[in-house]
Amino acid sequence: MLLSKGTLWVTILSERPGQPGRLLALAANSGRVRRSFRLPVNPLRLVSGFGSLWLSGQGGGIRHRGILRLDPSSGRVLRVIRAAHGLGWALAATRHAIWVAGPDTFPKGHPEKSGVYFVYKIDPHREAVVRRVKLRSTVIDLIGNGSAVWVTGWAAVMKLAESGRPLFRQPIIGAGWSVARAGEGVWVTHTFYGSRRDKQPPPARELLRIQEGSTPHLTRIPLEDSPWQVSAAASVAWIAAGHPSHQVLSLADTQPPSTPTEVPVSGIVRTVEAAPRGAWVAQQNPNQLSRVC
């Protein structure tokens, strides 16, 4: 889900992997469906910026292998942005660019073993990749913050300048799975301990509050279950936790952060999107959207 300028964008996965999905545009205040678009790919991640929607997905054949730039009024594919050896699925929009993670793996024979140590910068005016940045830690999720981009993954949470230069790096043990803006810093779900090489990494059960300009930089908020996703708005963080996700937690961004409060929801929580008042929750079994406060 993506909340942008009064519209709640909801991606609908195909029941068959690799087959095309759909994109719904809902009125954010009522949940009423305004538009429905058929996509050429099965959608994974969606961001808004520069008058367009930017989508990563699976399937669609060679023609749609890359990041899709969509017209939000019609759903039409305006451009497919590609890189020489593929792009990943995590996306973020900053003031001057779209950022995307590298692919899980590079083709056989490539000098690099894994693409997840890279982020790519897309110039929305040239509609092309203009920079590739190699990191010391992996990339699982991205979020824009003005002209900078925050990156979370295995081993660290980082902030990068538009040039790709590291501005801040917070080491962590294990993996940060999801990142959301929080004032001058970010929220990060600490989902696993161990390393990316572990077949079954042990679970971590923390939400991290990272602030580059404070001492200490890192605040840990213990949780009962492993968190998978975080979204934030209006100084409140909303967390999907549990495996499979069965909890939604809310947390006020105070100093120190408030105690997490569980919000009752039914079924399996697929994703949560913070709103100015409350949050939207996408559920499975039953398949529905719910507004929580």
One Martini backbone bead per residue (centre of mass of N, CA, C, O) as a GRO file, in nm:
protein
  293
    1MET     BB    1   0.101   0.033   0.014
    2LEU     BB    2  -0.002   0.386  -0.071
    3LEU     BB    3   0.014   0.717   0.055
    4SER     BB    4  -0.106   0.986  -0.175
    5LYS     BB    5  -0.273   1.262  -0.192
    6GLY     BB    6  -0.555   1.106  -0.096
    7THR     BB    7  -0.433   0.826  -0.195
    8LEU     BB    8  -0.488   0.473  -0.197
    9TRP     BB    9  -0.256   0.238  -0.283
   10VAL     BB   10  -0.328  -0.097  -0.418
   11THR     BB   11  -0.184  -0.403  -0.438
   12ILE     BB   12  -0.257  -0.695  -0.649
   13LEU     BB   13  -0.206  -1.016  -0.637
   14SER     BB   14  -0.153  -1.291  -0.788
   15GLU     BB   15  -0.224  -1.630  -0.748
   16ARG     BB   16   0.002  -1.646  -0.968
   17PRO     BB   17   0.317  -1.658  -1.008
   18GLY     BB   18   0.411  -1.400  -1.243
   19GLN     BB   19   0.145  -1.273  -1.269
   20PRO     BB   20  -0.066  -1.039  -1.318
   21GLY     BB   21  -0.182  -0.757  -1.162
   22ARG     BB   22  -0.310  -0.493  -0.949
   23LEU     BB   23  -0.442  -0.146  -0.927
   24LEU     BB   24  -0.559   0.060  -0.665
   25ALA     BB   25  -0.775   0.352  -0.618
   26LEU     BB   26  -0.831   0.517  -0.312
   27ALA     BB   27  -1.004   0.677  -0.084
   28ALA     BB   28  -0.861   0.773   0.214
   29ASN     BB   29  -1.133   0.849   0.380
   30SER     BB   30  -1.327   0.581   0.269
   31GLY     BB   31  -1.222   0.340   0.053
   32ARG     BB   32  -1.305   0.412  -0.222
   33VAL     BB   33  -1.312   0.310  -0.545
   34ARG     BB   34  -1.183   0.477  -0.831
   35ARG     BB   35  -0.953   0.278  -0.949
   36SER     BB   36  -0.853   0.022  -1.204
   37PHE     BB   37  -0.553  -0.167  -1.278
   38ARG     BB   38  -0.372  -0.336  -1.508
   39LEU     BB   39  -0.084  -0.521  -1.488
   40PRO     BB   40   0.224  -0.657  -1.632
   41VAL     BB   41   0.273  -0.732  -1.326
   42ASN     BB   42   0.377  -0.846  -1.019
   43PRO     BB   43   0.361  -0.673  -0.742
   44LEU     BB   44   0.583  -0.519  -0.483
   45ARG     BB   45   0.662  -0.200  -0.525
   46LEU     BB   46   0.562   0.146  -0.422
   47VAL     BB   47   0.605   0.481  -0.557
   48SER     BB   48   0.611   0.841  -0.531
   49GLY     BB   49   0.709   1.064  -0.812
   50PHE     BB   50   0.719   1.302  -1.048
   51GLY     BB   51   0.406   1.236  -1.137
   52SER     BB   52   0.450   0.928  -1.047
   53LEU     BB   53   0.466   0.581  -1.063
   54TRP     BB   54   0.672   0.327  -0.898
   55LEU     BB   55   0.749  -0.015  -1.009
   56SER     BB   56   0.786  -0.333  -0.878
   57GLY     BB   57   0.835  -0.673  -1.022
   58GLN     BB   58   0.697  -0.971  -1.164
   59GLY     BB   59   0.738  -1.058  -1.461
   60GLY     BB   60   0.636  -0.970  -1.804
   61GLY     BB   61   0.896  -1.011  -1.921
   62ILE     BB   62   1.130  -0.837  -2.094
   63ARG     BB   63   0.966  -0.572  -2.139
   64HIS     BB   64   0.913  -0.555  -1.792
   65ARG     BB   65   1.222  -0.555  -1.697
   66GLY     BB   66   1.193  -0.350  -1.416
   67ILE     BB   67   1.114  -0.017  -1.374
   68LEU     BB   68   0.798   0.127  -1.347
   69ARG     BB   69   0.641   0.392  -1.515
   70LEU     BB   70   0.340   0.555  -1.409
   71ASP     BB   71   0.023   0.662  -1.476
   72PRO     BB   72  -0.209   0.760  -1.234
   73SER     BB   73  -0.469   0.801  -1.432
   74SER     BB   74  -0.423   0.510  -1.619
   75GLY     BB   75  -0.166   0.297  -1.576
   76ARG     BB   76   0.041   0.361  -1.776
   77VAL     BB   77   0.332   0.279  -1.934
   78LEU     BB   78   0.604   0.502  -1.981
   79ARG     BB   79   0.850   0.330  -1.844
   80VAL     BB   80   1.150   0.127  -1.855
   81ILE     BB   81   1.390   0.064  -1.609
   82ARG     BB   82   1.731  -0.030  -1.651
   83ALA     BB   83   1.993  -0.268  -1.599
   84ALA     BB   84   2.245  -0.465  -1.690
   85HIS     BB   85   2.185  -0.676  -1.410
   86GLY     BB   86   1.955  -0.561  -1.272
   87LEU     BB   87   1.684  -0.528  -1.032
   88GLY     BB   88   1.517  -0.477  -0.762
   89TRP     BB   89   1.240  -0.391  -0.525
   90ALA     BB   90   1.339  -0.164  -0.364
   91LEU     BB   91   1.198   0.166  -0.290
   92ALA     BB   92   1.270   0.529  -0.347
   93ALA     BB   93   1.200   0.878  -0.277
   94THR     BB   94   1.345   1.179  -0.360
   95ARG     BB   95   1.394   1.500  -0.458
   96HIS     BB   96   1.584   1.386  -0.734
   97ALA     BB   97   1.507   1.067  -0.695
   98ILE     BB   98   1.532   0.720  -0.765
   99TRP     BB   99   1.553   0.425  -0.563
  100VAL     BB  100   1.729   0.102  -0.594
  101ALA     BB  101   1.784  -0.210  -0.551
  102GLY     BB  102   1.946  -0.479  -0.589
  103PRO     BB  103   1.973  -0.783  -0.674
  104ASP     BB  104   2.011  -1.085  -0.541
  105THR     BB  105   2.154  -1.161  -0.818
  106PHE     BB  106   2.395  -1.231  -1.041
  107PRO     BB  107   2.517  -1.334  -1.307
  108LYS     BB  108   2.698  -1.560  -1.433
  109GLY     BB  109   3.035  -1.421  -1.413
  110HIS     BB  110   3.012  -1.209  -1.222
  111PRO     BB  111   3.222  -1.044  -0.999
  112GLU     BB  112   2.967  -1.038  -0.836
  113LYS     BB  113   2.765  -1.225  -0.617
  114SER     BB  114   2.586  -0.971  -0.506
  115GLY     BB  115   2.332  -0.715  -0.542
  116VAL     BB  116   2.253  -0.629  -0.231
  117TYR     BB  117   2.516  -0.416  -0.220
  118PHE     BB  118   2.323  -0.228  -0.393
  119VAL     BB  119   2.252   0.097  -0.533
  120TYR     BB  120   2.022   0.285  -0.741
  121LYS     BB  121   2.010   0.573  -0.952
  122ILE     BB  122   1.731   0.763  -1.070
  123ASP     BB  123   1.659   0.973  -1.331
  124PRO     BB  124   1.350   1.112  -1.405
  125HIS     BB  125   1.435   1.277  -1.668
  126ARG     BB  126   1.612   1.046  -1.811
  127GLU     BB  127   1.519   0.756  -1.743
  128ALA     BB  128   1.786   0.656  -1.568
  129VAL     BB  129   2.068   0.515  -1.471
  130VAL     BB  130   2.338   0.714  -1.291
  131ARG     BB  131   2.395   0.521  -1.028
  132ARG     BB  132   2.633   0.315  -0.840
  133VAL     BB  133   2.623   0.168  -0.505
  134LYS     BB  134   2.847   0.039  -0.277
  135LEU     BB  135   2.817  -0.167   0.010
  136ARG     BB  136   2.876  -0.316   0.340
  137SER     BB  137   2.572  -0.370   0.318
  138THR     BB  138   2.263  -0.460   0.283
  139VAL     BB  139   1.947  -0.460   0.093
  140ILE     BB  140   1.590  -0.433   0.187
  141ASP     BB  141   1.537  -0.119   0.255
  142LEU     BB  142   1.378   0.201   0.167
  143ILE     BB  143   1.404   0.571   0.229
  144GLY     BB  144   1.311   0.889   0.198
  145ASN     BB  145   1.495   1.218   0.293
  146GLY     BB  146   1.474   1.425   0.085
  147SER     BB  147   1.809   1.406  -0.041
  148ALA     BB  148   1.796   1.137   0.112
  149VAL     BB  149   1.885   0.787   0.197
  150TRP     BB  150   1.761   0.505   0.353
  151VAL     BB  151   1.927   0.197   0.472
  152THR     BB  152   1.833  -0.148   0.510
  153GLY     BB  153   1.981  -0.452   0.667
  154TRP     BB  154   2.246  -0.630   0.690
  155ALA     BB  155   2.443  -0.485   0.971
  156ALA     BB  156   2.284  -0.205   0.875
  157VAL     BB  157   2.226   0.152   0.895
  158MET     BB  158   2.180   0.401   0.634
  159LYS     BB  159   2.298   0.722   0.504
  160LEU     BB  160   2.251   0.889   0.189
  161ALA     BB  161   2.349   1.075  -0.050
  162GLU     BB  162   2.298   1.168  -0.374
  163SER     BB  163   2.600   1.060  -0.440
  164GLY     BB  164   2.638   0.804  -0.217
  165ARG     BB  165   2.737   0.919   0.034
  166PRO     BB  166   2.808   0.859   0.350
  167LEU     BB  167   2.650   0.998   0.655
  168PHE     BB  168   2.549   0.724   0.802
  169ARG     BB  169   2.625   0.454   1.054
  170GLN     BB  170   2.443   0.166   1.193
  171PRO     BB  171   2.511  -0.092   1.360
  172ILE     BB  172   2.390  -0.435   1.343
  173ILE     BB  173   2.248  -0.738   1.466
  174GLY     BB  174   2.152  -0.838   1.170
  175ALA     BB  175   1.815  -0.740   1.068
  176GLY     BB  176   1.664  -0.484   0.880
  177TRP     BB  177   1.341  -0.490   0.721
  178SER     BB  178   1.224  -0.198   0.802
  179VAL     BB  179   1.152   0.152   0.705
  180ALA     BB  180   1.092   0.472   0.879
  181ARG     BB  181   1.014   0.778   0.937
  182ALA     BB  182   1.161   0.991   1.224
  183GLY     BB  183   1.215   1.278   1.183
  184GLU     BB  184   1.573   1.271   1.204
  185GLY     BB  185   1.498   0.967   1.150
  186VAL     BB  186   1.436   0.613   1.227
  187TRP     BB  187   1.259   0.324   1.178
  188VAL     BB  188   1.334  -0.027   1.276
  189THR     BB  189   1.308  -0.360   1.204
  190HIS     BB  190   1.410  -0.621   1.420
  191THR     BB  191   1.405  -0.955   1.299
  192PHE     BB  192   1.715  -1.054   1.296
  193TYR     BB  193   1.968  -1.251   1.357
  194GLY     BB  194   2.272  -1.289   1.244
  195SER     BB  195   2.293  -1.389   0.898
  196ARG     BB  196   2.256  -1.429   0.558
  197ARG     BB  197   2.381  -1.731   0.574
  198ASP     BB  198   2.149  -1.819   0.732
  199LYS     BB  199   1.887  -2.037   0.708
  200GLN     BB  200   1.798  -1.989   1.037
  201PRO     BB  201   1.751  -1.718   1.175
  202PRO     BB  202   1.722  -1.568   1.455
  203PRO     BB  203   1.505  -1.395   1.630
  204ALA     BB  204   1.394  -1.066   1.656
  205ARG     BB  205   1.243  -0.825   1.919
  206GLU     BB  206   1.255  -0.519   1.763
  207LEU     BB  207   1.254  -0.168   1.784
  208LEU     BB  208   1.416   0.094   1.611
  209ARG     BB  209   1.570   0.408   1.711
  210ILE     BB  210   1.719   0.640   1.481
  211GLN     BB  211   1.965   0.908   1.559
  212GLU     BB  212   2.221   1.101   1.437
  213GLY     BB  213   2.197   1.367   1.656
  214SER     BB  214   2.223   1.168   1.900
  215THR     BB  215   2.251   1.061   2.257
  216PRO     BB  216   2.198   0.802   2.154
  217HIS     BB  217   2.135   0.665   1.840
  218LEU     BB  218   2.012   0.404   1.994
  219THR     BB  219   1.683   0.260   2.032
  220ARG     BB  220   1.519   0.003   2.221
  221ILE     BB  221   1.214  -0.186   2.149
  222PRO     BB  222   1.049  -0.423   2.294
  223LEU     BB  223   0.900  -0.733   2.179
  224GLU     BB  224   0.707  -1.025   2.147
  225ASP     BB  225   0.756  -0.998   1.837
  226SER     BB  226   0.846  -1.005   1.521
  227PRO     BB  227   0.912  -0.754   1.305
  228TRP     BB  228   0.826  -0.653   0.954
  229GLN     BB  229   0.673  -0.369   0.973
  230VAL     BB  230   0.696  -0.007   0.908
  231SER     BB  231   0.490   0.286   0.978
  232ALA     BB  232   0.472   0.656   0.948
  233ALA     BB  233   0.268   0.914   1.122
  234ALA     BB  234   0.208   1.165   1.326
  235SER     BB  235   0.408   1.039   1.551
  236VAL     BB  236   0.339   0.733   1.448
  237ALA     BB  237   0.389   0.390   1.486
  238TRP     BB  238   0.342   0.103   1.268
  239ILE     BB  239   0.321  -0.255   1.341
  240ALA     BB  240   0.415  -0.562   1.203
  241ALA     BB  241   0.365  -0.879   1.374
  242GLY     BB  242   0.469  -1.186   1.340
  243HIS     BB  243   0.442  -1.558   1.253
  244PRO     BB  244   0.238  -1.474   1.104
  245SER     BB  245   0.103  -1.184   1.073
  246HIS     BB  246  -0.114  -1.078   1.374
  247GLN     BB  247  -0.009  -0.784   1.434
  248VAL     BB  248  -0.085  -0.453   1.565
  249LEU     BB  249   0.116  -0.167   1.637
  250SER     BB  250   0.146   0.116   1.853
  251LEU     BB  251   0.369   0.422   1.854
  252ALA     BB  252   0.486   0.684   2.015
  253ASP     BB  253   0.698   0.970   1.940
  254THR     BB  254   0.883   0.978   2.209
  255GLN     BB  255   1.071   1.089   2.514
  256PRO     BB  256   1.050   0.819   2.538
  257PRO     BB  257   0.912   0.577   2.396
  258SER     BB  258   0.638   0.424   2.393
  259THR     BB  259   0.429   0.178   2.456
  260PRO     BB  260   0.316  -0.076   2.300
  261THR     BB  261   0.003  -0.111   2.115
  262GLU     BB  262  -0.255  -0.318   2.062
  263VAL     BB  263  -0.441  -0.386   1.758
  264PRO     BB  264  -0.723  -0.518   1.660
  265VAL     BB  265  -0.715  -0.794   1.427
  266SER     BB  266  -0.778  -0.988   1.151
  267GLY     BB  267  -0.598  -1.227   1.055
  268ILE     BB  268  -0.355  -1.154   0.814
  269VAL     BB  269  -0.092  -0.938   0.798
  270ARG     BB  270   0.052  -0.776   0.518
  271THR     BB  271   0.000  -0.457   0.569
  272VAL     BB  272   0.103  -0.113   0.662
  273GLU     BB  273  -0.048   0.231   0.657
  274ALA     BB  274   0.008   0.534   0.741
  275ALA     BB  275  -0.180   0.805   0.878
  276PRO     BB  276  -0.279   1.096   1.011
  277ARG     BB  277  -0.520   0.889   1.106
  278GLY     BB  278  -0.384   0.620   1.161
  279ALA     BB  279  -0.450   0.309   0.969
  280TRP     BB  280  -0.382   0.080   0.717
  281VAL     BB  281  -0.501  -0.266   0.665
  282ALA     BB  282  -0.386  -0.564   0.524
  283GLN     BB  283  -0.573  -0.868   0.470
  284GLN     BB  284  -0.590  -1.224   0.542
  285ASN     BB  285  -0.826  -1.412   0.636
  286PRO     BB  286  -0.960  -1.194   0.544
  287ASN     BB  287  -1.007  -1.010   0.252
  288GLN     BB  288  -0.893  -0.686   0.359
  289LEU     BB  289  -0.963  -0.353   0.463
  290SER     BB  290  -0.842  -0.149   0.741
  291ARG     BB  291  -0.927   0.095   0.983
  292VAL     BB  292  -0.710   0.232   1.227
  293CYS     BB  293  -0.661   0.398   1.580
   0.00000   0.00000   0.00000
